[in-house]
Amino acid sequence: MAHWGYLLVLAACLIITLPLELGLRTRVYARWQRLLLTLTPVMIMFGGWDLYAVSRHQWSYDRARVLVVLPGRLPLEEWLFFVVIPICIILSFEAVRRVRPNWRDPEA
Amino acid sequence: MTYTVSVLVALAVAAIVDLGLLRTFLLGRRVFWVSYAIVLVFQLVVNGILTGWPIVRYDPRTILGTRVVEAPVEDLLFGFSLALLTLSIWVALGRRAARAPHGPGRARRRSPAA
C-alpha cells in the first residue's frame, strides 16, 4: 500500500482543486491546449533540474513509496508532479480572478 | 551547483521570464501574490507529507539545513519559481489568444500595443 503513497498525494491535490473548475468555472481543463502549452516548458525546465539534482545525489526517492522508477532515477510520480502541481497553481490563480474580476489584467 | 544555488538560478529564470521575456509582470500584480499565498499554504501541506513521511530525502550537504514544516527552506523558493514560471506562461498564452484575429476574446486588428 505504501507504494501508492506519492500517487495518492498527487490524486488528492487534483480532487481538492476540482471544485474550482466545476464550481467556480475557472475553465482551466476546458482550455486544455493552452494548458498543454504551459505545462510543456515547465516540465522540461523543472524535470531537467530534477534529473540533474538526482544525478548529483542531491535528493533521492524512497522506492518503497513510489510505483515505477523511470530511467534517470526519477519516479513516474515525480514527472506527474510537474503536471499536477502546475494545474493546481493555475486553478488557484484563475479562481482568484473569478472571485476578484476587478483585479483582472485586461490583456489576459 | 548545490540545491541552494540552483534554486536561486530558477528564481532568477522565472523572474526574467515574467519581467523581461514574456512581460507578464505578475510580480507586480495583486492577483499573483494572493494566488501565491493560497498555493503556499497547500505547498506546506503537500511538501510536509513528501519530505516528512518521507518520500523524498535530501543530501544534507546540498541544502542550508533550515527546515519549514519538514521541508528544506529551499523548497519554498522552488515552489515560488514553479508558480511564477507556470503562471507567466499561462497568462502570456491567454494574452496571445485574446489578441489573435479569430481567437477567443476581443478580436482586435491594428490595435496599438498595450
Backbone of each chain as ProteinMPNN parsed JSONL, in Angstrom:
{"seq_chain_A": "MAHWGYLLVLAACLIITLPLELGLRTRVYARWQRLLLTLTPVMIMFGGWDLYAVSRHQWSYDRARVLVVLPGRLPLEEWLFFVVIPICIILSFEAVRRVRPNWRDPEA", "coords_chain_A": {"N_chain_A": [[0.837, -1.207, 0.0], [2.019, 1.195, 0.668], [3.455, 1.794, -1.582], [1.767, 3.234, -3.161], [1.816, 5.708, -2.119], [2.991, 8.324, -2.965], [1.571, 8.727, -5.324], [-1.037, 8.855, -4.392], [-0.976, 11.218, -2.917], [-0.696, 13.075, -4.98], [-3.077, 12.578, -6.374], [-4.91, 13.416, -4.469], [-4.435, 16.159, -4.51], [-5.46, 16.864, -7.019], [-8.145, 16.187, -6.688], [-8.961, 17.835, -4.584], [-8.748, 20.357, -5.761], [-10.53, 20.242, -7.834], [-13.251, 21.218, -7.501], [-12.893, 23.924, -8.059], [-12.754, 24.125, -10.806], [-15.179, 22.975, -11.551], [-17.135, 24.196, -9.931], [-16.488, 26.969, -9.598], [-15.985, 27.525, -12.17], [-13.443, 27.886, -13.509], [-12.321, 27.222, -15.908], [-9.914, 25.936, -16.691], [-9.084, 23.256, -17.245], [-10.793, 23.104, -19.369], [-9.628, 24.74, -21.243], [-7.647, 23.167, -22.632], [-5.633, 23.024, -24.563], [-4.129, 25.347, -24.286], [-3.339, 24.831, -21.717], [-1.717, 22.539, -22.044], [0.329, 23.665, -23.579], [1.402, 25.341, -21.701], [2.269, 23.59, -19.706], [4.277, 22.08, -20.923], [6.879, 23.537, -21.354], [7.387, 24.08, -18.64], [7.602, 21.554, -17.543], [9.845, 20.622, -18.903], [11.88, 22.342, -17.979], [11.782, 22.112, -15.104], [11.713, 19.347, -14.785], [14.12, 18.676, -16.01], [15.893, 19.899, -14.267], [15.374, 18.381, -12.0], [16.3, 15.861, -12.856], [19.01, 16.474, -13.069], [19.616, 17.115, -10.38], [19.115, 14.67, -9.106], [20.98, 13.076, -10.389], [23.256, 14.136, -9.301], [23.029, 13.3, -6.774], [21.635, 14.904, -4.959], [19.093, 14.79, -4.001], [16.842, 12.041, -3.272], [14.537, 9.361, -3.992], [12.248, 7.444, -2.088], [12.074, 4.172, -2.818], [10.152, 2.467, -1.915], [7.871, 3.9, -1.684], [6.937, 4.702, -4.074], [5.565, 3.921, -7.354], [6.721, 3.293, -9.928], [10.036, 3.485, -11.07], [11.6, 5.475, -13.354], [13.93, 5.584, -16.186], [16.851, 7.502, -15.434], [16.451, 7.681, -12.862], [14.231, 8.99, -11.826], [11.09, 8.811, -10.297], [7.949, 7.807, -11.793], [5.905, 9.232, -10.635], [7.125, 11.636, -9.968], [7.416, 12.953, -12.39], [4.71, 13.237, -12.941], [4.116, 14.984, -10.915], [4.954, 17.437, -11.933], [2.972, 17.913, -13.703], [0.584, 17.837, -12.26], [0.876, 19.691, -10.075], [1.445, 22.272, -11.314], [-1.086, 22.512, -12.616], [-2.803, 22.738, -10.398], [-1.828, 25.142, -9.396], [-2.477, 26.939, -11.47], [-5.253, 26.661, -11.429], [-5.816, 27.756, -8.908], [-5.022, 30.399, -9.319], [-6.757, 31.209, -11.425], [-9.119, 30.917, -10.068], [-8.961, 32.931, -8.13], [-9.03, 35.081, -9.86], [-11.628, 34.776, -10.812], [-13.129, 35.281, -8.532], [-12.323, 37.786, -7.854], [-12.808, 39.753, -10.088], [-12.206, 42.366, -10.754], [-9.518, 42.639, -10.381], [-8.431, 41.741, -12.567], [-6.208, 41.443, -15.26], [-6.545, 43.409, -18.072], [-5.518, 42.541, -20.456], [-5.248, 39.841, -20.287]], "CA_chain_A": [[0.0, 0.0, 0.0], [2.909, 2.367, 0.729], [3.891, 2.103, -2.939], [0.819, 4.181, -3.75], [1.873, 6.932, -1.324], [3.213, 9.554, -3.712], [0.476, 8.883, -6.285], [-2.234, 9.269, -3.648], [-0.812, 12.634, -2.585], [-0.997, 13.834, -6.205], [-4.509, 12.428, -6.656], [-5.623, 14.274, -3.514], [-4.298, 17.546, -4.995], [-6.398, 17.06, -8.132], [-9.521, 16.082, -6.184], [-9.256, 19.017, -3.763], [-8.876, 21.556, -6.601], [-11.545, 20.033, -8.874], [-14.402, 22.126, -7.374], [-12.609, 25.234, -8.648], [-13.114, 24.024, -12.226], [-16.598, 22.624, -11.712], [-17.999, 25.125, -9.209], [-16.163, 28.367, -9.909], [-15.832, 27.598, -13.629], [-12.16, 28.512, -13.831], [-12.05, 26.873, -17.309], [-8.503, 25.596, -16.895], [-9.104, 21.999, -18.021], [-11.528, 23.35, -20.606], [-8.667, 25.324, -22.199], [-6.598, 22.151, -22.485], [-4.493, 23.274, -25.455], [-3.314, 26.356, -23.602], [-2.766, 24.153, -20.551], [-0.606, 21.691, -22.522], [1.419, 24.551, -23.999], [2.013, 25.867, -20.478], [2.914, 22.52, -18.948], [5.454, 21.515, -21.598], [8.166, 24.149, -20.955], [7.573, 23.947, -17.193], [8.059, 20.188, -17.311], [11.224, 20.492, -19.416], [12.82, 23.041, -17.092], [11.831, 21.557, -13.747], [12.087, 17.937, -14.898], [15.558, 18.656, -16.276], [16.548, 20.247, -12.998], [15.21, 17.213, -11.137], [17.235, 14.84, -13.342], [20.352, 16.943, -12.699], [19.787, 17.001, -8.924], [19.175, 13.251, -8.743], [22.267, 12.552, -10.874], [24.281, 14.63, -8.374], [22.671, 12.748, -5.457], [21.19, 15.962, -4.045], [17.952, 14.175, -3.325], [16.507, 10.717, -3.793], [13.161, 8.974, -3.696], [12.088, 6.161, -1.417], [11.48, 3.257, -3.793], [9.026, 1.767, -1.301], [6.682, 4.749, -1.669], [6.56, 5.057, -5.449], [5.177, 2.738, -8.133], [7.65, 2.984, -11.018], [11.179, 4.38, -11.224], [11.927, 5.543, -14.774], [15.341, 5.881, -16.448], [17.206, 8.795, -14.874], [16.145, 7.505, -11.436], [13.061, 9.746, -11.377], [9.856, 8.014, -10.323], [6.855, 8.284, -12.639], [5.136, 10.218, -9.873], [7.8, 12.939, -9.98], [7.008, 13.596, -13.651], [3.305, 13.629, -12.776], [4.134, 16.152, -10.028], [5.093, 18.639, -12.759], [1.702, 18.105, -14.39], [-0.479, 18.062, -11.277], [1.053, 20.903, -9.265], [1.127, 23.462, -12.125], [-2.544, 22.6, -12.819], [-3.367, 23.273, -9.15], [-1.41, 26.543, -9.303], [-3.283, 27.71, -12.434], [-6.63, 26.655, -10.919], [-5.887, 28.729, -7.802], [-4.906, 31.722, -9.932], [-7.999, 31.52, -12.138], [-10.176, 31.039, -9.055], [-8.843, 34.286, -7.573], [-9.52, 36.004, -10.899], [-13.097, 34.674, -10.88], [-13.706, 35.878, -7.326], [-11.952, 39.209, -7.868], [-12.644, 40.094, -11.509], [-11.662, 43.714, -10.935], [-8.058, 42.567, -10.349], [-8.055, 41.05, -13.775], [-5.433, 42.165, -16.257], [-7.401, 43.492, -19.257], [-4.888, 41.869, -21.588], [-5.106, 38.394, -20.085]], "C_chain_A": [[0.873, 1.259, 0.0], [3.389, 2.773, -0.652], [3.01, 3.161, -3.597], [0.938, 5.566, -3.123], [1.957, 8.216, -2.133], [2.036, 9.806, -4.663], [-0.804, 9.359, -5.586], [-2.171, 10.749, -3.264], [-1.186, 13.486, -3.793], [-2.488, 13.764, -6.545], [-5.323, 13.327, -5.734], [-5.567, 15.733, -3.967], [-5.31, 17.825, -6.104], [-7.838, 17.063, -7.641], [-9.904, 17.349, -5.415], [-9.485, 20.253, -4.635], [-9.978, 21.428, -7.655], [-12.772, 20.949, -8.738], [-14.153, 23.514, -7.961], [-13.01, 25.24, -10.121], [-14.629, 23.847, -12.382], [-17.517, 23.666, -11.097], [-17.755, 26.575, -9.596], [-15.999, 28.598, -11.408], [-14.56, 28.355, -14.027], [-11.746, 28.251, -15.278], [-10.557, 26.677, -17.574], [-8.412, 24.299, -17.701], [-9.788, 22.214, -19.367], [-10.617, 23.939, -21.681], [-7.428, 24.427, -22.243], [-5.403, 22.378, -23.408], [-3.533, 24.285, -24.836], [-2.622, 25.736, -22.38], [-1.57, 23.296, -20.955], [0.6, 22.535, -22.912], [2.142, 25.152, -22.789], [2.832, 24.79, -19.779], [4.22, 22.047, -19.585], [6.771, 22.203, -21.204], [8.443, 24.021, -19.457], [8.151, 22.568, -16.87], [9.512, 20.01, -17.767], [12.209, 21.135, -18.438], [12.932, 22.363, -15.728], [12.165, 20.064, -13.756], [13.584, 17.781, -15.142], [16.364, 18.949, -15.028], [16.516, 19.047, -12.046], [16.194, 16.097, -11.531], [18.67, 15.192, -12.94], [20.595, 16.702, -11.201], [19.914, 15.54, -8.49], [20.502, 12.64, -9.197], [23.416, 12.989, -9.969], [24.019, 14.171, -6.935], [22.264, 13.831, -4.449], [19.917, 15.549, -3.313], [17.628, 12.843, -3.988], [15.104, 10.347, -3.314], [13.136, 7.604, -3.049], [11.343, 5.208, -2.35], [10.283, 2.503, -3.225], [7.743, 2.588, -1.367], [6.33, 5.293, -3.04], [6.274, 3.777, -6.223], [6.256, 2.333, -9.128], [8.798, 3.983, -10.998], [11.617, 4.321, -12.681], [13.43, 5.762, -14.957], [15.673, 7.311, -16.024], [16.923, 8.824, -13.376], [15.046, 8.436, -10.917], [11.853, 8.827, -11.387], [8.825, 8.637, -11.266], [6.098, 9.41, -11.937], [5.785, 11.595, -9.895], [7.495, 13.686, -11.28], [5.559, 14.058, -13.55], [3.176, 14.857, -11.869], [4.14, 17.439, -10.856], [3.916, 18.824, -13.71], [0.661, 18.562, -13.371], [-0.32, 19.408, -10.571], [0.864, 22.184, -10.101], [-0.375, 23.612, -12.407], [-3.204, 23.21, -11.58], [-3.041, 24.761, -9.001], [-2.279, 27.402, -10.231], [-4.74, 27.778, -11.965], [-6.791, 27.687, -9.796], [-5.896, 30.147, -8.357], [-6.208, 32.121, -10.626], [-9.169, 31.66, -11.175], [-10.15, 32.426, -8.428], [-9.356, 35.301, -8.593], [-11.042, 35.982, -11.016], [-13.74, 35.415, -9.708], [-13.451, 37.381, -7.29], [-11.718, 39.672, -9.309], [-12.05, 41.481, -11.728], [-10.139, 43.75, -10.819], [-7.528, 42.053, -11.677], [-7.279, 41.958, -14.729], [-6.261, 42.222, -17.529], [-6.826, 42.744, -20.459], [-4.869, 40.357, -21.444], [-6.411, 37.814, -19.656]], "O_chain_A": [[0.506, 2.27, -0.599], [3.697, 3.941, -0.888], [3.457, 3.892, -4.482], [0.249, 6.497, -3.538], [1.103, 9.093, -2.008], [1.562, 10.934, -4.796], [-1.555, 10.168, -6.131], [-3.185, 11.447, -3.284], [-1.894, 14.485, -3.667], [-3.087, 14.759, -6.952], [-6.308, 13.931, -6.159], [-6.547, 16.463, -3.822], [-5.94, 18.883, -6.13], [-8.66, 17.846, -8.118], [-11.009, 17.871, -5.564], [-10.311, 21.103, -4.302], [-10.32, 22.416, -8.305], [-13.291, 21.417, -9.751], [-15.103, 24.208, -8.324], [-13.539, 26.23, -10.625], [-15.264, 24.481, -13.224], [-18.56, 23.989, -11.666], [-18.692, 27.319, -9.887], [-15.888, 29.739, -11.858], [-14.605, 29.328, -14.779], [-10.913, 28.977, -15.822], [-10.014, 27.188, -18.554], [-7.735, 24.255, -18.729], [-9.424, 21.601, -20.37], [-10.797, 23.682, -22.871], [-6.317, 24.86, -21.935], [-4.285, 21.976, -23.084], [-2.314, 24.115, -24.853], [-1.482, 26.069, -22.057], [-0.532, 23.32, -20.293], [1.743, 22.18, -22.621], [3.338, 25.435, -22.846], [3.945, 25.042, -19.318], [5.155, 21.661, -18.884], [7.697, 21.524, -20.761], [9.594, 23.871, -19.047], [9.056, 22.429, -16.047], [10.304, 19.338, -17.106], [13.241, 20.55, -18.109], [14.031, 22.076, -15.254], [12.823, 19.57, -12.84], [14.236, 16.9, -14.581], [17.391, 18.321, -14.771], [17.503, 18.742, -11.377], [16.829, 15.477, -10.678], [19.442, 14.327, -12.526], [21.628, 16.164, -10.804], [20.716, 15.212, -7.616], [21.083, 11.804, -8.503], [24.433, 12.301, -9.877], [24.7, 14.598, -6.002], [22.509, 13.702, -3.25], [19.699, 15.913, -2.157], [18.071, 12.553, -5.1], [14.566, 10.932, -2.374], [13.906, 6.715, -3.415], [10.161, 5.393, -2.64], [9.483, 1.956, -3.984], [6.654, 2.061, -1.137], [5.532, 6.222, -3.167], [6.679, 2.688, -5.816], [6.661, 1.171, -9.173], [8.57, 5.191, -10.918], [11.964, 3.254, -13.189], [14.129, 6.089, -13.998], [14.874, 8.225, -16.229], [17.123, 9.839, -12.708], [14.937, 8.652, -9.71], [11.611, 8.135, -12.375], [8.834, 9.845, -11.501], [5.705, 10.4, -12.556], [5.09, 12.61, -9.847], [7.334, 14.907, -11.275], [5.216, 15.144, -14.018], [2.26, 15.665, -12.025], [3.439, 18.4, -10.539], [3.876, 19.806, -14.452], [-0.05, 19.543, -13.588], [-1.276, 20.179, -10.481], [0.185, 23.103, -9.643], [-0.881, 24.733, -12.434], [-4.058, 24.09, -11.694], [-3.872, 25.542, -8.538], [-2.76, 28.462, -9.831], [-5.387, 28.818, -12.087], [-7.791, 28.404, -9.747], [-6.679, 30.991, -7.921], [-6.703, 33.233, -10.439], [-10.1, 32.424, -11.427], [-11.201, 33.031, -8.216], [-10.033, 36.263, -8.233], [-11.674, 37.005, -11.28], [-14.759, 36.086, -9.866], [-14.258, 38.149, -6.766], [-10.586, 39.948, -9.706], [-11.455, 41.742, -12.774], [-9.524, 44.772, -11.122], [-6.318, 41.946, -11.877], [-7.664, 43.104, -14.964], [-6.654, 41.171, -18.035], [-7.561, 42.36, -21.369], [-4.508, 39.655, -22.389], [-6.506, 36.607, -19.433]]}, "seq_chain_B": "MTYTVSVLVALAVAAIVDLGLLRTFLLGRRVFWVSYAIVLVFQLVVNGILTGWPIVRYDPRTILGTRVVEAPVEDLLFGFSLALLTLSIWVALGRRAARAPHGPGRARRRSPAA", "coords_chain_B": {"N_chain_B": [[26.399, 22.568, -8.774], [24.839, 23.347, -5.739], [21.651, 22.54, -4.17], [20.772, 24.856, -3.0], [22.022, 26.871, -4.53], [21.054, 26.277, -7.129], [18.345, 26.711, -6.835], [18.206, 29.417, -6.551], [19.017, 30.184, -9.063], [16.857, 29.212, -10.557], [14.841, 30.852, -9.581], [15.717, 33.32, -10.55], [15.541, 32.832, -13.316], [12.75, 32.469, -13.604], [11.864, 35.017, -12.841], [13.038, 36.595, -14.827], [11.711, 35.616, -17.072], [9.097, 36.437, -16.456], [9.295, 39.271, -16.152], [10.943, 40.192, -18.222], [11.113, 38.508, -20.609], [8.461, 37.473, -21.317], [6.974, 39.498, -20.338], [4.811, 39.642, -18.503], [4.566, 40.638, -16.018], [3.755, 39.661, -13.509], [4.84, 39.747, -10.997], [4.301, 42.223, -10.065], [1.638, 42.281, -9.6], [-1.431, 42.154, -7.815], [-3.194, 39.986, -7.984], [-1.539, 37.846, -8.537], [0.06, 37.613, -6.199], [-1.829, 37.102, -4.203], [-2.871, 34.689, -5.146], [-0.528, 33.174, -4.979], [-0.158, 33.129, -2.21], [-2.236, 31.449, -1.414], [-1.495, 29.106, -2.762], [0.892, 28.631, -1.436], [0.123, 27.854, 1.165], [-1.024, 25.34, 0.65], [1.18, 24.142, -0.49], [2.876, 23.87, 1.718], [1.559, 21.892, 3.138], [1.48, 19.662, 1.32], [4.205, 19.4, 0.68], [5.164, 18.969, 3.198], [4.189, 16.417, 3.69], [5.517, 14.966, 1.654], [8.208, 15.303, 2.323], [8.314, 14.746, 4.994], [7.296, 12.246, 5.439], [9.226, 10.008, 4.878], [8.961, 10.721, 1.377], [10.735, 11.82, -0.346], [14.212, 12.359, 0.049], [16.822, 14.48, 1.189], [20.242, 15.248, 0.469], [22.214, 16.289, 3.073], [24.352, 17.956, 2.515], [23.722, 19.523, 0.377], [21.892, 21.407, 0.975], [20.855, 24.288, 2.96], [19.959, 23.612, 5.458], [18.059, 24.657, 7.119], [14.726, 24.115, 8.044], [11.303, 24.126, 7.039], [8.251, 23.252, 8.108], [9.069, 20.465, 7.936], [10.235, 20.445, 5.355], [13.132, 21.395, 3.375], [14.232, 24.805, 3.461], [14.802, 25.749, 0.986], [12.91, 24.592, -0.661], [10.734, 26.291, -0.551], [11.414, 28.414, -2.205], [11.71, 26.992, -4.546], [9.034, 26.228, -5.012], [7.911, 28.759, -5.318], [9.223, 29.676, -7.636], [8.295, 27.776, -9.456], [5.551, 28.385, -9.446], [5.567, 31.05, -10.386], [6.782, 30.849, -12.948], [5.04, 29.033, -14.258], [2.553, 30.45, -14.172], [3.217, 32.786, -15.511], [3.707, 31.895, -18.132], [1.204, 30.78, -18.699], [-0.488, 33.076, -18.544], [0.654, 34.67, -20.524], [0.108, 33.14, -22.8], [-2.647, 33.311, -22.801], [-3.023, 35.997, -23.275], [-2.035, 36.136, -25.834], [-3.963, 34.626, -27.153], [-6.169, 36.284, -26.817], [-5.454, 38.369, -28.425], [-5.372, 37.321, -30.912], [-6.623, 37.403, -34.262], [-8.9, 35.816, -34.878], [-9.305, 34.559, -32.555], [-10.436, 33.608, -29.204], [-12.124, 36.009, -27.075], [-11.614, 39.558, -27.33], [-11.503, 40.512, -30.666], [-9.012, 42.118, -32.097], [-7.712, 44.076, -34.517], [-4.831, 45.709, -35.752], [-4.513, 47.121, -33.441], [-3.192, 49.485, -31.149], [-0.107, 48.851, -29.487], [-0.333, 47.574, -26.239]], "CA_chain_B": [[25.547, 23.511, -8.033], [24.019, 22.786, -4.664], [20.229, 22.875, -4.304], [20.638, 26.271, -2.62], [22.412, 27.709, -5.668], [20.192, 26.053, -8.293], [17.016, 27.29, -6.605], [18.342, 30.85, -6.819], [19.042, 30.29, -10.524], [15.47, 29.015, -11.011], [14.112, 32.067, -9.219], [16.142, 34.349, -11.494], [14.965, 32.479, -14.623], [11.309, 32.749, -13.559], [11.686, 36.475, -12.789], [13.402, 37.123, -16.148], [10.607, 35.262, -17.965], [7.929, 37.254, -16.121], [9.509, 40.71, -16.316], [11.668, 40.537, -19.434], [10.832, 37.71, -21.808], [7.03, 37.456, -21.654], [6.447, 40.795, -19.863], [3.505, 39.464, -17.87], [4.649, 41.476, -14.816], [2.969, 39.099, -12.408], [5.468, 40.116, -9.724], [3.756, 43.492, -9.63], [0.168, 42.233, -9.601], [-2.04, 41.625, -6.592], [-3.814, 38.681, -8.251], [-0.495, 36.827, -8.43], [0.515, 37.411, -4.812], [-2.921, 36.454, -3.454], [-2.876, 33.291, -5.596], [0.649, 32.509, -4.432], [-0.38, 32.901, -0.77], [-3.088, 30.254, -1.318], [-0.658, 27.983, -3.195], [1.908, 28.394, -0.396], [-0.488, 27.082, 2.257], [-1.146, 23.949, 0.216], [2.529, 23.607, -0.686], [3.414, 23.464, 3.016], [0.919, 20.617, 3.492], [1.927, 18.597, 0.408], [5.643, 19.24, 0.86], [5.361, 18.379, 4.524], [3.964, 14.971, 3.551], [6.556, 14.379, 0.797], [9.522, 15.325, 2.972], [8.216, 14.29, 6.379], [6.908, 10.823, 5.524], [9.464, 10.858, 3.727], [9.03, 10.122, 0.044], [11.983, 12.338, -0.901], [15.235, 12.664, 1.051], [17.838, 15.409, 0.685], [21.607, 15.17, 0.976], [22.396, 17.481, 3.922], [25.41, 18.833, 2.003], [23.242, 20.341, -0.743], [20.907, 22.379, 1.467], [21.316, 25.093, 4.091], [19.637, 22.858, 6.67], [16.868, 25.225, 7.75], [13.545, 23.409, 7.553], [9.987, 24.725, 7.269], [7.306, 22.127, 8.056], [9.816, 19.283, 7.469], [10.916, 20.607, 4.068], [14.21, 22.388, 3.349], [13.75, 26.161, 3.15], [14.956, 25.912, -0.466], [11.677, 24.165, -1.325], [9.817, 27.425, -0.67], [11.795, 29.141, -3.425], [11.37, 26.069, -5.636], [7.594, 26.362, -5.248], [7.644, 30.108, -5.826], [9.692, 29.71, -9.029], [7.36, 26.949, -10.227], [4.299, 29.143, -9.58], [5.775, 32.242, -11.213], [7.028, 30.447, -14.337], [3.805, 28.453, -14.783], [1.512, 31.462, -14.379], [3.675, 33.729, -16.525], [3.467, 31.283, -19.444], [-0.26, 30.672, -18.836], [-1.046, 34.406, -18.802], [1.147, 35.117, -21.831], [-0.638, 32.404, -23.828], [-4.001, 33.859, -22.793], [-2.931, 37.301, -23.913], [-1.869, 35.876, -27.258], [-5.263, 34.174, -27.666], [-7.07, 37.431, -26.842], [-5.032, 39.273, -29.492], [-5.463, 36.66, -32.213], [-7.758, 37.965, -35.008], [-10.105, 34.992, -34.796], [-9.249, 33.822, -31.301], [-11.444, 33.997, -28.233], [-11.924, 37.33, -26.514], [-11.797, 40.641, -28.282], [-10.71, 40.421, -31.885], [-8.58, 43.49, -32.355], [-6.657, 44.201, -35.515], [-4.166, 47.01, -35.83], [-4.654, 47.859, -32.198], [-1.897, 49.94, -30.654], [0.462, 47.956, -28.466], [-0.723, 47.985, -24.883]], "C_chain_B": [[24.819, 22.776, -6.909], [22.561, 23.161, -4.927], [20.029, 24.357, -3.997], [20.951, 27.184, -3.799], [21.418, 27.534, -6.821], [18.796, 26.646, -8.081], [17.049, 28.809, -6.829], [18.395, 31.103, -8.324], [17.613, 30.175, -11.07], [14.626, 30.254, -10.735], [14.441, 33.193, -10.209], [15.533, 34.09, -12.872], [13.483, 32.846, -14.652], [11.053, 34.249, -13.574], [12.004, 37.101, -14.144], [12.287, 36.834, -17.157], [9.421, 36.202, -17.727], [8.14, 38.727, -16.493], [10.12, 41.075, -17.665], [11.17, 39.833, -20.678], [9.359, 37.808, -22.221], [6.326, 38.738, -21.221], [5.016, 40.661, -19.321], [3.417, 40.255, -16.563], [3.794, 40.978, -13.661], [3.53, 39.53, -11.056], [4.922, 41.442, -9.193], [2.239, 43.484, -9.499], [-0.395, 41.531, -8.366], [-2.601, 40.226, -6.805], [-2.77, 37.558, -8.144], [-0.14, 36.554, -6.972], [-0.56, 36.749, -3.951], [-2.991, 34.972, -3.835], [-1.696, 32.537, -4.98], [0.466, 32.209, -2.94], [-1.224, 31.639, -0.56], [-2.266, 29.016, -1.67], [0.341, 27.612, -2.096], [1.353, 27.543, 0.75], [-0.559, 25.599, 1.882], [0.226, 23.318, -0.046], [3.101, 23.099, 0.638], [2.835, 22.116, 3.438], [1.502, 19.478, 2.641], [3.42, 18.326, 0.591], [5.961, 18.61, 2.209], [5.188, 16.869, 4.479], [5.125, 14.336, 2.777], [7.903, 14.297, 1.51], [9.482, 14.783, 4.397], [7.944, 12.8, 6.493], [8.137, 9.931, 5.647], [9.409, 10.063, 2.444], [10.33, 10.583, -0.625], [12.937, 12.697, 0.243], [16.325, 13.525, 0.431], [19.194, 15.088, 1.295], [21.851, 16.428, 1.805], [23.437, 18.449, 3.376], [24.911, 19.781, 0.924], [22.254, 21.418, -0.313], [21.48, 23.147, 2.654], [21.053, 24.372, 5.404], [18.454, 23.412, 7.429], [15.638, 24.541, 7.172], [12.266, 24.13, 7.951], [8.965, 23.612, 7.052], [7.981, 20.926, 7.368], [10.664, 19.541, 6.224], [12.064, 21.602, 4.169], [13.679, 23.739, 2.919], [13.861, 26.438, 1.651], [13.681, 25.553, -1.216], [10.675, 25.309, -1.481], [10.119, 28.218, -1.933], [11.524, 28.299, -4.666], [9.897, 26.252, -6.009], [7.241, 27.725, -5.825], [8.04, 30.212, -7.299], [8.748, 28.933, -9.93], [6.064, 27.713, -10.481], [4.476, 30.317, -10.54], [5.959, 31.868, -12.68], [5.743, 29.917, -14.977], [2.784, 29.532, -15.115], [1.924, 32.491, -15.426], [3.398, 33.177, -17.923], [1.963, 31.205, -19.715], [-0.876, 32.015, -19.224], [-0.609, 34.911, -20.177], [0.385, 34.42, -22.955], [-2.069, 32.91, -23.921], [-4.052, 35.2, -23.49], [-2.839, 37.149, -25.431], [-3.202, 35.469, -27.889], [-6.224, 35.351, -27.803], [-6.735, 38.373, -27.995], [-5.192, 38.672, -30.877], [-6.714, 37.155, -32.933], [-9.038, 37.149, -34.856], [-10.161, 34.2, -33.499], [-10.366, 34.241, -30.373], [-11.148, 35.39, -27.677], [-12.115, 38.381, -27.587], [-10.911, 40.435, -29.5], [-10.294, 41.844, -32.254], [-7.45, 43.47, -33.388], [-6.079, 45.601, -35.427], [-4.329, 47.809, -34.553], [-3.271, 48.329, -31.753], [-1.409, 48.999, -29.553], [0.099, 48.475, -27.091], [0.523, 48.218, -24.037]], "O_chain_B": [[24.252, 21.705, -7.123], [22.267, 23.987, -5.791], [19.228, 25.033, -4.642], [20.236, 28.155, -4.044], [20.986, 28.517, -7.422], [18.138, 27.04, -9.045], [16.055, 29.408, -7.241], [17.882, 32.113, -8.805], [17.212, 30.949, -11.939], [13.799, 30.652, -11.556], [13.553, 33.924, -10.648], [15.06, 35.02, -13.525], [13.012, 33.462, -15.608], [10.129, 34.712, -14.243], [11.322, 38.032, -14.571], [11.954, 37.679, -17.988], [8.815, 36.7, -18.675], [7.259, 39.352, -17.083], [9.846, 42.151, -18.197], [10.844, 40.472, -21.679], [9.054, 38.185, -23.352], [5.221, 39.032, -21.676], [4.137, 41.461, -19.642], [2.322, 40.512, -16.061], [3.188, 41.763, -12.931], [2.786, 39.663, -10.084], [5.066, 41.747, -8.009], [1.619, 44.531, -9.312], [0.087, 40.481, -7.939], [-2.502, 39.374, -5.923], [-3.089, 36.451, -7.709], [-0.049, 35.399, -6.557], [-0.251, 35.938, -3.078], [-3.148, 34.108, -2.972], [-1.845, 31.406, -4.518], [0.888, 31.155, -2.463], [-0.964, 30.857, 0.354], [-2.325, 28.003, -0.973], [0.602, 26.434, -1.854], [2.021, 26.634, 1.242], [-0.208, 24.723, 2.673], [0.414, 22.117, 0.148], [3.729, 22.042, 0.687], [3.536, 21.293, 4.027], [1.957, 18.465, 3.172], [3.849, 17.173, 0.65], [6.9, 17.825, 2.343], [5.925, 16.127, 5.129], [5.655, 13.302, 3.182], [8.652, 13.338, 1.324], [10.518, 14.403, 4.943], [8.297, 12.161, 7.484], [8.098, 9.078, 6.534], [9.762, 8.884, 2.413], [10.949, 9.83, -1.377], [12.531, 13.258, 1.26], [16.706, 13.319, -0.721], [19.297, 14.712, 2.463], [21.707, 17.535, 1.285], [23.423, 19.63, 3.721], [25.598, 20.744, 0.586], [21.829, 22.241, -1.123], [22.455, 22.722, 3.273], [21.826, 24.499, 6.354], [17.894, 22.732, 8.289], [15.515, 24.4, 5.955], [12.157, 24.673, 9.05], [8.83, 23.092, 5.944], [7.505, 20.443, 6.341], [11.711, 18.915, 6.057], [11.994, 22.55, 4.952], [12.766, 23.812, 2.096], [13.117, 27.254, 1.106], [13.39, 26.122, -2.269], [9.868, 25.314, -2.41], [9.208, 28.643, -2.645], [11.153, 28.828, -5.713], [9.562, 26.411, -7.183], [6.386, 27.839, -6.704], [7.297, 30.762, -8.111], [8.435, 29.372, -11.036], [5.536, 27.696, -11.593], [3.632, 30.55, -11.406], [5.365, 32.491, -13.56], [5.396, 30.299, -16.095], [2.212, 29.537, -16.205], [1.076, 33.012, -16.15], [2.915, 33.899, -18.796], [1.503, 31.52, -20.812], [-1.699, 32.078, -20.138], [-1.402, 35.507, -20.906], [0.053, 35.05, -23.959], [-2.646, 32.935, -25.008], [-5.004, 35.505, -24.208], [-3.45, 37.893, -26.197], [-3.538, 35.894, -28.995], [-6.994, 35.429, -28.76], [-7.604, 39.089, -28.491], [-5.157, 39.379, -31.885], [-7.761, 37.314, -32.305], [-10.126, 37.708, -34.721], [-10.967, 33.28, -33.358], [-11.156, 35.125, -30.703], [-10.028, 35.885, -27.806], [-12.711, 38.116, -28.63], [-9.708, 40.211, -29.372], [-11.117, 42.661, -32.668], [-6.377, 42.916, -33.149], [-6.771, 46.554, -35.069], [-4.288, 49.039, -34.577], [-2.282, 47.627, -31.967], [-2.199, 48.433, -28.796], [0.21, 49.669, -26.814], [0.414, 48.57, -22.863]]}, "name": "protein", "num_of_chains": 2, "seq": "MAHWGYLLVLAACLIITLPLELGLRTRVYARWQRLLLTLTPVMIMFGGWDLYAVSRHQWSYDRARVLVVLPGRLPLEEWLFFVVIPICIILSFEAVRRVRPNWRDPEAMTYTVSVLVALAVAAIVDLGLLRTFLLGRRVFWVSYAIVLVFQLVVNGILTGWPIVRYDPRTILGTRVVEAPVEDLLFGFSLALLTLSIWVALGRRAARAPHGPGRARRRSPAA"}
